[in-house]
């Protein structure tokens, strides 16, 4: 079921969080299932994106980053048309084809990946998916699975970044 409403792009003006979209309480309650708060949102008919509902003391909201605001052509205090629906995807985020193929081909890497928390899985999926270049997405997916196997699933983002740089350098030669 889709929920459509008017809202305003707000700004927390904090060191941690900035742009967010308030969501009516009744809508938020309809979309939350147990501890799953993942949603798919659309702003002003732009392409759908994934997010999570969060709560301040006073109201429900979902976050937007600066890049999303630019992409959607919206600014603080703009009135916006919001469409929300429950995110029923496996990971709560779009799975890049390159990573999906490698997970299907690498049993050990897939096992470690699926033992991670949903949030860490989404972080790794995001790392691969945010890259536009096909070769770079493949390198990142390879580096992630290699790292997970080396550290037996104990994800270390600093070491992972070193592994990604290593894979990028190898494949440039």
C-alpha positions, 0 to 999 in steps of 0.5 A: 500500500502506498501513502501519499502526503504533503510535507516540508524538507526540514533541517535539524542543523546538528552535527550529526543529522541535517535534512529530513522529511517529517512523516505523519504518525498514523502513516509511520505506524502503518509502515512499521512492522515489529522492529522493521522500519525500512521504507521506499520513498519518492519525492515529487515523482523522482525515482524511488529511494530506500530509507528507514523511519526514525523518531524524534521526541515529537515526530517520525521522519526519514533522512535525506543527504545533500546529494539526494536534495540536489538530485531531487532539486529540493531545498530546506523548507520546500513543500514536497509531495511524498509517496511512501511504501513498505520496503519488502526487499531482502536487504532494505536497499537495492542490490547491485547485480555485480555483488549479487552475482559474486555472492551467488558464486562465492559460498564462503563469502556469501556465508560471511556476508549473510552473518552480518547485521542487516545494517552492515549488509546495507553498508556494503551493498551501498559501497558497491552500488554508489559507484557508476563505473562497472569495473569499479563495482566489480572491484569493490564486490571482489574486495568485500568478499575477499576481506570478509573471508580474510577476517572470518566475517569480522568486518573492519571498514579501515582494512576493507578500504585498504583492500578496495584500494589494493583491488583497484590498483591491481586491476589498473595494471 
